[in-house]
Amino acid sequence: MEEESIRRLVREEILGRELRRINDAYKAFYIHLAIYCIVNAAFSVFVLLRGGFFWPIFPIVFWGAGVLVHFSCLSVAKKSVEKELESLK
């Protein structure tokens, strides 16, 4: 019985560390999102001031898809770890 409780405690510690790592990864995501917004805003202002074809639509759409994938991966990982932590308690 003692071995089982030790395993549970070790598993909780591992999952806690994983959750902290994911929370740190959210900080990196917010930096990614800020850079995406700043760069695409600058591209858009440049094209709108000069006129012509609105080519920033391409980085907005395709880079935006990458930002969404980044966010969804973090969300799924966090929910998975939180669910497993809840099942241990």
N, CA, C and O atoms as a GROMACS GRO file, in nm:
protein
  356
    1MET      N    1   0.082  -0.119   0.000
    1MET     CA    2   0.000   0.000   0.000
    1MET      C    3   0.087   0.126   0.000
    1MET      O    4   0.055   0.224  -0.068
    2GLU      N    5   0.195   0.122   0.075
    2GLU     CA    6   0.285   0.237   0.082
    2GLU      C    7   0.349   0.264  -0.054
    2GLU      O    8   0.367   0.380  -0.093
    3GLU      N    9   0.383   0.158  -0.124
    3GLU     CA   10   0.443   0.173  -0.256
    3GLU      C   11   0.346   0.244  -0.352
    3GLU      O   12   0.387   0.327  -0.433
    4GLU      N   13   0.219   0.210  -0.341
    4GLU     CA   14   0.117   0.273  -0.425
    4GLU      C   15   0.107   0.423  -0.396
    4GLU      O   16   0.095   0.503  -0.490
    5SER      N   17   0.110   0.462  -0.271
    5SER     CA   18   0.100   0.604  -0.237
    5SER      C   19   0.226   0.680  -0.281
    5SER      O   20   0.217   0.797  -0.320
    6ILE      N   21   0.340   0.617  -0.275
    6ILE     CA   22   0.464   0.679  -0.323
    6ILE      C   23   0.457   0.700  -0.473
    6ILE      O   24   0.496   0.806  -0.523
    7ARG      N   25   0.408   0.601  -0.545
    7ARG     CA   26   0.393   0.615  -0.690
    7ARG      C   27   0.298   0.730  -0.724
    7ARG      O   28   0.322   0.807  -0.817
    8ARG      N   29   0.189   0.740  -0.647
    8ARG     CA   30   0.092   0.846  -0.672
    8ARG      C   31   0.155   0.983  -0.647
    8ARG      O   32   0.133   1.076  -0.724
    9LEU      N   33   0.231   0.995  -0.540
    9LEU     CA   34   0.298   1.122  -0.509
    9LEU      C   35   0.400   1.160  -0.616
    9LEU      O   36   0.409   1.276  -0.656
   10VAL      N   37   0.476   1.061  -0.661
   10VAL     CA   38   0.575   1.087  -0.766
   10VAL      C   39   0.505   1.128  -0.894
   10VAL      O   40   0.549   1.221  -0.962
   11ARG      N   41   0.396   1.062  -0.928
   11ARG     CA   42   0.319   1.096  -1.048
   11ARG      C   43   0.263   1.238  -1.038
   11ARG      O   44   0.265   1.313  -1.135
   12GLU      N   45   0.212   1.275  -0.920
   12GLU     CA   46   0.162   1.411  -0.898
   12GLU      C   47   0.273   1.514  -0.916
   12GLU      O   48   0.251   1.620  -0.975
   13GLU      N   49   0.391   1.483  -0.866
   13GLU     CA   50   0.504   1.575  -0.879
   13GLU      C   51   0.544   1.591  -1.026
   13GLU      O   52   0.570   1.703  -1.071
   14ILE      N   53   0.548   1.482  -1.099
   14ILE     CA   54   0.582   1.487  -1.242
   14ILE      C   55   0.479   1.569  -1.318
   14ILE      O   56   0.515   1.652  -1.401
   15LEU      N   57   0.352   1.545  -1.290
   15LEU     CA   58   0.246   1.620  -1.358
   15LEU      C   59   0.248   1.768  -1.319
   15LEU      O   60   0.221   1.854  -1.402
   16GLY      N   61   0.281   1.797  -1.194
   16GLY     CA   62   0.293   1.936  -1.151
   16GLY      C   63   0.404   2.008  -1.226
   16GLY      O   64   0.389   2.123  -1.267
   17ARG      N   65   0.516   1.940  -1.243
   17ARG     CA   66   0.626   1.999  -1.319
   17ARG      C   67   0.586   2.021  -1.465
   17ARG      O   68   0.621   2.123  -1.525
   18GLU      N   69   0.514   1.925  -1.521
   18GLU     CA   70   0.469   1.937  -1.660
   18GLU      C   71   0.372   2.056  -1.673
   18GLU      O   72   0.377   2.129  -1.772
   19LEU      N   73   0.286   2.074  -1.576
   19LEU     CA   74   0.192   2.186  -1.579
   19LEU      C   75   0.266   2.319  -1.570
   19LEU      O   76   0.229   2.416  -1.637
   20ARG      N   77   0.369   2.326  -1.488
   20ARG     CA   78   0.450   2.449  -1.480
   20ARG      C   79   0.523   2.474  -1.611
   20ARG      O   80   0.536   2.589  -1.653
   21ARG      N   81   0.571   2.369  -1.677
   21ARG     CA   82   0.637   2.384  -1.806
   21ARG      C   83   0.539   2.436  -1.911
   21ARG      O   84   0.573   2.522  -1.993
   22ILE      N   85   0.418   2.384  -1.908
   22ILE     CA   86   0.316   2.431  -2.002
   22ILE      C   87   0.281   2.577  -1.976
   22ILE      O   88   0.264   2.655  -2.070
   23ASN      N   89   0.270   2.614  -1.850
   23ASN     CA   90   0.242   2.755  -1.818
   23ASN      C   91   0.354   2.846  -1.865
   23ASN      O   92   0.328   2.958  -1.909
   24ASP      N   93   0.478   2.800  -1.856
   24ASP     CA   94   0.590   2.879  -1.910
   24ASP      C   95   0.580   2.888  -2.063
   24ASP      O   96   0.615   2.990  -2.122
   25ALA      N   97   0.533   2.780  -2.125
   25ALA     CA   98   0.516   2.781  -2.271
   25ALA      C   99   0.407   2.880  -2.313
   25ALA      O  100   0.412   2.933  -2.424
   26TYR      N  101   0.310   2.904  -2.227
   26TYR     CA  102   0.209   3.006  -2.256
   26TYR      C  103   0.273   3.144  -2.266
   26TYR      O  104   0.231   3.226  -2.348
   27LYS      N  105   0.373   3.170  -2.184
   27LYS     CA  106   0.444   3.298  -2.193
   27LYS      C  107   0.509   3.313  -2.331
   27LYS      O  108   0.505   3.420  -2.391
   28ALA      N  109   0.569   3.206  -2.379
   28ALA     CA  110   0.630   3.208  -2.513
   28ALA      C  111   0.522   3.228  -2.619
   28ALA      O  112   0.546   3.297  -2.719
   29PHE      N  113   0.405   3.169  -2.599
   29PHE     CA  114   0.296   3.189  -2.695
   29PHE      C  115   0.255   3.335  -2.700
   29PHE      O  116   0.235   3.390  -2.809
   30TYR      N  117   0.243   3.401  -2.585
   30TYR     CA  118   0.201   3.540  -2.584
   30TYR      C  119   0.306   3.630  -2.650
   30TYR      O  120   0.270   3.731  -2.712
   31ILE      N  121   0.433   3.596  -2.639
   31ILE     CA  122   0.537   3.669  -2.712
   31ILE      C  123   0.518   3.647  -2.862
   31ILE      O  124   0.527   3.742  -2.940
   32HIS      N  125   0.493   3.523  -2.902
   32HIS     CA  126   0.468   3.489  -3.042
   32HIS      C  127   0.349   3.569  -3.094
   32HIS      O  128   0.354   3.625  -3.204
   33LEU      N  129   0.242   3.575  -3.017
   33LEU     CA  130   0.122   3.647  -3.058
   33LEU      C  131   0.149   3.798  -3.070
   33LEU      O  132   0.102   3.862  -3.165
   34ALA      N  133   0.224   3.853  -2.977
   34ALA     CA  134   0.256   3.997  -2.982
   34ALA      C  135   0.339   4.029  -3.106
   34ALA      O  136   0.313   4.128  -3.174
   35ILE      N  137   0.438   3.947  -3.136
   35ILE     CA  138   0.522   3.969  -3.255
   35ILE      C  139   0.436   3.958  -3.381
   35ILE      O  140   0.451   4.038  -3.474
   36TYR      N  141   0.348   3.860  -3.385
   36TYR     CA  142   0.257   3.843  -3.498
   36TYR      C  143   0.175   3.970  -3.520
   36TYR      O  144   0.164   4.019  -3.633
   37CYS      N  145   0.117   4.022  -3.414
   37CYS     CA  146   0.032   4.142  -3.425
   37CYS      C  147   0.113   4.264  -3.468
   37CYS      O  148   0.069   4.339  -3.556
   38ILE      N  149   0.228   4.285  -3.409
   38ILE     CA  150   0.310   4.402  -3.440
   38ILE      C  151   0.359   4.398  -3.585
   38ILE      O  152   0.347   4.497  -3.658
   39VAL      N  153   0.413   4.285  -3.626
   39VAL     CA  154   0.467   4.274  -3.761
   39VAL      C  155   0.357   4.289  -3.866
   39VAL      O  156   0.374   4.362  -3.963
   40ASN      N  157   0.246   4.222  -3.845
   40ASN     CA  158   0.139   4.230  -3.945
   40ASN      C  159   0.072   4.366  -3.946
   40ASN      O  160   0.025   4.411  -4.050
   41ALA      N  161   0.066   4.433  -3.831
   41ALA     CA  162   0.015   4.570  -3.829
   41ALA      C  163   0.108   4.662  -3.907
   41ALA      O  164   0.063   4.748  -3.983
   42ALA      N  165   0.238   4.645  -3.888
   42ALA     CA  166   0.335   4.728  -3.960
   42ALA      C  167   0.326   4.703  -4.111
   42ALA      O  168   0.327   4.797  -4.190
   43PHE      N  169   0.317   4.576  -4.151
   43PHE     CA  170   0.301   4.544  -4.293
   43PHE      C  171   0.175   4.610  -4.349
   43PHE      O  172   0.177   4.668  -4.458
   44SER      N  173   0.066   4.600  -4.275
   44SER     CA  174  -0.062   4.653  -4.322
   44SER      C  175  -0.058   4.804  -4.335
   44SER      O  176  -0.105   4.859  -4.435
   45VAL      N  177  -0.002   4.873  -4.236
   45VAL     CA  178   0.008   5.019  -4.242
   45VAL      C  179   0.094   5.060  -4.361
   45VAL      O  180   0.060   5.154  -4.432
   46PHE      N  181   0.204   4.991  -4.381
   46PHE     CA  182   0.293   5.022  -4.493
   46PHE      C  183   0.219   5.012  -4.627
   46PHE      O  184   0.227   5.103  -4.710
   47VAL      N  185   0.147   4.903  -4.647
   47VAL     CA  186   0.076   4.883  -4.774
   47VAL      C  187  -0.040   4.982  -4.787
   47VAL      O  188  -0.064   5.034  -4.896
   48LEU      N  189  -0.110   5.009  -4.679
   48LEU     CA  190  -0.223   5.101  -4.687
   48LEU      C  191  -0.177   5.244  -4.716
   48LEU      O  192  -0.247   5.319  -4.784
   49LEU      N  193  -0.060   5.281  -4.666
   49LEU     CA  194  -0.007   5.415  -4.694
   49LEU      C  195   0.046   5.427  -4.837
   49LEU      O  196   0.033   5.533  -4.899
   50ARG      N  197   0.105   5.321  -4.889
   50ARG     CA  198   0.163   5.325  -5.023
   50ARG      C  199   0.064   5.287  -5.131
   50ARG      O  200   0.080   5.324  -5.247
   51GLY      N  201  -0.038   5.214  -5.094
   51GLY     CA  202  -0.136   5.169  -5.192
   51GLY      C  203  -0.090   5.044  -5.262
   51GLY      O  204   0.022   4.996  -5.239
   52GLY      N  205  -0.173   4.992  -5.346
   52GLY     CA  206  -0.138   4.872  -5.421
   52GLY      C  207  -0.203   4.748  -5.363
   52GLY      O  208  -0.291   4.754  -5.277
   53PHE      N  209  -0.156   4.634  -5.413
   53PHE     CA  210  -0.209   4.505  -5.370
   53PHE      C  211  -0.184   4.482  -5.222
   53PHE      O  212  -0.073   4.507  -5.173
   54PHE      N  213  -0.284   4.436  -5.150
   54PHE     CA  214  -0.271   4.413  -5.006
   54PHE      C  215  -0.208   4.275  -4.982
   54PHE      O  216  -0.277   4.180  -4.946
   55TRP      N  217  -0.077   4.268  -5.002
   55TRP     CA  218  -0.006   4.142  -4.988
   55TRP      C  219   0.007   4.093  -4.843
   55TRP      O  220   0.031   3.974  -4.823
   56PRO      N  221  -0.008   4.181  -4.738
   56PRO     CA  222   0.001   4.128  -4.602
   56PRO      C  223  -0.106   4.025  -4.566
   56PRO      O  224  -0.097   3.961  -4.461
   57ILE      N  225  -0.205   4.010  -4.651
   57ILE     CA  226  -0.306   3.908  -4.624
   57ILE      C  227  -0.244   3.769  -4.614
   57ILE      O  228  -0.293   3.684  -4.540
   58PHE      N  229  -0.136   3.746  -4.687
   58PHE     CA  230  -0.073   3.613  -4.686
   58PHE      C  231  -0.006   3.582  -4.551
   58PHE      O  232  -0.032   3.476  -4.494
   59PRO      N  233   0.080   3.671  -4.498
   59PRO     CA  234   0.134   3.639  -4.365
   59PRO      C  235   0.027   3.642  -4.256
   59PRO      O  236   0.036   3.568  -4.159
   60ILE      N  237  -0.074   3.728  -4.272
   60ILE     CA  238  -0.181   3.733  -4.172
   60ILE      C  239  -0.251   3.597  -4.165
   60ILE      O  240  -0.274   3.544  -4.056
   61VAL      N  241  -0.284   3.541  -4.280
   61VAL     CA  242  -0.358   3.414  -4.283
   61VAL      C  243  -0.269   3.295  -4.245
   61VAL      O  244  -0.304   3.216  -4.157
   62PHE      N  245  -0.154   3.283  -4.311
   62PHE     CA  246  -0.073   3.164  -4.290
   62PHE      C  247   0.002   3.165  -4.157
   62PHE      O  248   0.010   3.062  -4.089
   63TRP      N  249   0.057   3.279  -4.120
   63TRP     CA  250   0.122   3.290  -3.989
   63TRP      C  251   0.017   3.279  -3.880
   63TRP      O  252   0.041   3.221  -3.775
   64GLY      N  253  -0.102   3.335  -3.906
   64GLY     CA  254  -0.212   3.324  -3.812
   64GLY      C  255  -0.252   3.180  -3.786
   64GLY      O  256  -0.286   3.143  -3.674
   65ALA      N  257  -0.248   3.099  -3.892
   65ALA     CA  258  -0.277   2.957  -3.874
   65ALA      C  259  -0.173   2.892  -3.781
   65ALA      O  260  -0.207   2.808  -3.699
   66GLY      N  261  -0.048   2.933  -3.796
   66GLY     CA  262   0.056   2.882  -3.707
   66GLY      C  263   0.035   2.924  -3.562
   66GLY      O  264   0.059   2.846  -3.470
   67VAL      N  265  -0.009   3.047  -3.543
   67VAL     CA  266  -0.038   3.096  -3.408
   67VAL      C  267  -0.153   3.015  -3.347
   67VAL      O  268  -0.148   2.978  -3.229
   68LEU      N  269  -0.256   2.988  -3.427
   68LEU     CA  270  -0.369   2.909  -3.377
   68LEU      C  271  -0.327   2.766  -3.341
   68LEU      O  272  -0.373   2.711  -3.241
   69VAL      N  273  -0.241   2.707  -3.422
   69VAL     CA  274  -0.192   2.572  -3.391
   69VAL      C  275  -0.110   2.573  -3.263
   69VAL      O  276  -0.123   2.483  -3.180
   70HIS      N  277  -0.026   2.675  -3.246
   70HIS     CA  278   0.054   2.690  -3.125
   70HIS      C  279  -0.038   2.695  -3.003
   70HIS      O  280  -0.015   2.624  -2.904
   71PHE      N  281  -0.143   2.778  -3.009
   71PHE     CA  282  -0.236   2.791  -2.897
   71PHE      C  283  -0.312   2.662  -2.872
   71PHE      O  284  -0.328   2.621  -2.756
   72SER      N  285  -0.360   2.598  -2.978
   72SER     CA  286  -0.440   2.476  -2.958
   72SER      C  287  -0.356   2.363  -2.899
   72SER      O  288  -0.406   2.285  -2.818
   73CYS      N  289  -0.231   2.352  -2.940
   73CYS     CA  290  -0.143   2.248  -2.882
   73CYS      C  291  -0.124   2.270  -2.732
   73CYS      O  292  -0.128   2.176  -2.654
   74LEU      N  293  -0.102   2.395  -2.694
   74LEU     CA  294  -0.086   2.425  -2.552
   74LEU      C  295  -0.214   2.397  -2.474
   74LEU      O  296  -0.210   2.342  -2.364
   75SER      N  297  -0.327   2.434  -2.531
   75SER     CA  298  -0.455   2.411  -2.462
   75SER      C  299  -0.484   2.263  -2.442
   75SER      O  300  -0.526   2.222  -2.334
   76VAL      N  301  -0.460   2.185  -2.545
   76VAL     CA  302  -0.485   2.041  -2.535
   76VAL      C  303  -0.391   1.978  -2.432
   76VAL      O  304  -0.434   1.896  -2.351
   77ALA      N  305  -0.265   2.016  -2.434
   77ALA     CA  306  -0.168   1.961  -2.339
   77ALA      C  307  -0.206   1.998  -2.195
   77ALA      O  308  -0.199   1.914  -2.105
   78LYS      N  309  -0.245   2.123  -2.174
   78LYS     CA  310  -0.280   2.167  -2.039
   78LYS      C  311  -0.404   2.095  -1.988
   78LYS      O  312  -0.408   2.052  -1.873
   79LYS      N  313  -0.505   2.081  -2.073
   79LYS     CA  314  -0.627   2.010  -2.032
   79LYS      C  315  -0.597   1.865  -1.999
   79LYS      O  316  -0.653   1.810  -1.904
   80SER      N  317  -0.510   1.803  -2.077
   80SER     CA  318  -0.475   1.664  -2.054
   80SER      C  319  -0.405   1.646  -1.919
   80SER      O  320  -0.438   1.555  -1.843
   81VAL      N  321  -0.310   1.733  -1.890
   81VAL     CA  322  -0.236   1.724  -1.763
   81VAL      C  323  -0.329   1.754  -1.646
   81VAL      O  324  -0.324   1.685  -1.544
   82GLU      N  325  -0.414   1.856  -1.659
   82GLU     CA  326  -0.507   1.890  -1.551
   82GLU      C  327  -0.604   1.776  -1.525
   82GLU      O  328  -0.637   1.747  -1.410
   83LYS      N  329  -0.652   1.712  -1.631
   83LYS     CA  330  -0.745   1.600  -1.616
   83LYS      C  331  -0.677   1.484  -1.543
   83LYS      O  332  -0.737   1.421  -1.456
   84GLU      N  333  -0.553   1.456  -1.579
   84GLU     CA  334  -0.481   1.346  -1.513
   84GLU      C  335  -0.453   1.379  -1.367
   84GLU      O  336  -0.461   1.291  -1.281
   85LEU      N  337  -0.421   1.504  -1.338
   85LEU     CA  338  -0.401   1.545  -1.199
   85LEU      C  339  -0.529   1.529  -1.118
   85LEU      O  340  -0.526   1.484  -1.004
   86GLU      N  341  -0.641   1.566  -1.177
   86GLU     CA  342  -0.769   1.552  -1.108
   86GLU      C  343  -0.801   1.405  -1.080
   86GLU      O  344  -0.855   1.371  -0.975
   87SER      N  345  -0.767   1.318  -1.175
   87SER     CA  346  -0.798   1.176  -1.156
   87SER      C  347  -0.712   1.116  -1.044
   87SER      O  348  -0.753   1.018  -0.982
   88LEU      N  349  -0.595   1.172  -1.019
   88LEU     CA  350  -0.509   1.122  -0.910
   88LEU      C  351  -0.560   1.164  -0.772
   88LEU      O  352  -0.530   1.098  -0.672
   89LYS      N  353  -0.634   1.272  -0.768
   89LYS     CA  354  -0.680   1.323  -0.637
   89LYS      C  355  -0.810   1.267  -0.594
   89LYS      O  356  -0.860   1.301  -0.487
   0.00000   0.00000   0.00000
